[in-house]
């Protein structure tokens, strides 16, 4: 049997590495349900410290999530269209 080498970009590998933390997956799952949320809203939903949420958002910023400033608040959203697809596949396999 012949082996066919797959080509996965470094960008996609980095995205998967970034997603490889349970809290980040939870943040993405919440953002999939609510589209955009600020840090305070995420803290209320996750019930973890604000500093922890902010730290995870900063790791995902640019690769997975984007943000918009509205006055004093920063709202986060999923910017990478591949991410919800990946999470959906993982959720389907949990059932």
JOKAFEN-V524745 format. One record per residue. RES is the residue in one letter. PSI is psi in radians with two decimals (* if undefined). NEAR is the number of other C-alpha atoms within 12 Angstrom. D_CENTER is the distance of its C-alpha to the mean C-alpha in whole Angstrom. Layout:
# JOKAFEN-V524745
[[RES/PSI/NEAR/D_CENTER] [RES/PSI/NEAR/D_CENTER]]
This chain:
# JOKAFEN-V524745
[[X/2.35/3/37] [X/2.55/4/36] [X/2.23/5/32] [X/2.05/6/30] [X/2.28/6/28] [X/2.60/6/24] [X/1.88/9/23] [X/2.17/11/19] [X/2.69/10/18] [X/-0.61/11/18] [X/-0.75/16/15] [X/-0.64/19/13] [X/-0.76/14/14] [X/-0.67/17/12] [X/-0.79/28/9] [X/-0.69/23/10] [X/-0.75/18/11] [X/-0.63/26/8] [X/-0.13/32/6] [X/0.47/21/10] [X/2.33/17/10] [X/-0.64/16/10] [X/-0.67/27/9] [X/-0.69/33/5] [X/-0.70/32/6] [X/-0.74/27/8] [X/-0.82/43/6] [X/-0.74/42/4] [X/-0.73/29/8] [X/-0.76/27/9] [X/-0.53/32/8] [X/-0.57/26/9] [X/-0.48/18/12] [X/-0.04/18/13] [X/-1.15/22/12] [X/2.38/28/12] [X/2.68/32/12] [X/3.06/30/14] [X/-0.74/34/13] [X/-0.72/23/17] [X/-0.70/25/15] [X/-0.71/35/12] [X/-0.77/24/15] [X/-0.67/16/17] [X/-0.66/22/15] [X/-0.42/23/14] [X/0.77/17/17] [X/2.84/20/16] [X/2.58/18/18] [X/-0.68/19/16] [X/-0.62/15/17] [X/-0.79/20/14] [X/-0.81/31/11] [X/-0.70/25/12] [X/-0.77/18/12] [X/-0.67/30/9] [X/-0.70/37/8] [X/-0.58/21/11] [X/-0.55/24/9] [X/-0.27/33/6] [X/2.26/25/9] [X/-0.80/19/10] [X/-0.65/27/9] [X/-0.77/34/5] [X/2.69/34/6] [X/3.03/26/10] [X/2.66/25/12] [X/2.34/19/16] [X/2.26/15/18] [X/1.69/12/21] [X/-2.15/8/24] [X/-0.22/10/23] [X/2.54/15/19] [X/2.16/21/16] [X/2.35/26/14] [X/2.56/35/10] [X/2.83/34/9] [X/2.13/34/7] [X/-0.30/23/9] [X/1.97/24/9] [X/-0.29/19/11] [X/-0.50/21/10] [X/-0.86/30/7] [X/-0.59/27/8] [X/-0.75/16/11] [X/-0.80/23/10] [X/-0.72/29/9] [X/-0.75/19/12] [X/-0.76/13/14] [X/-0.68/17/13] [X/-0.68/14/14] [X/-0.63/10/17] [X/-0.22/9/18] [X/-0.31/8/18] [X/*/7/21]]
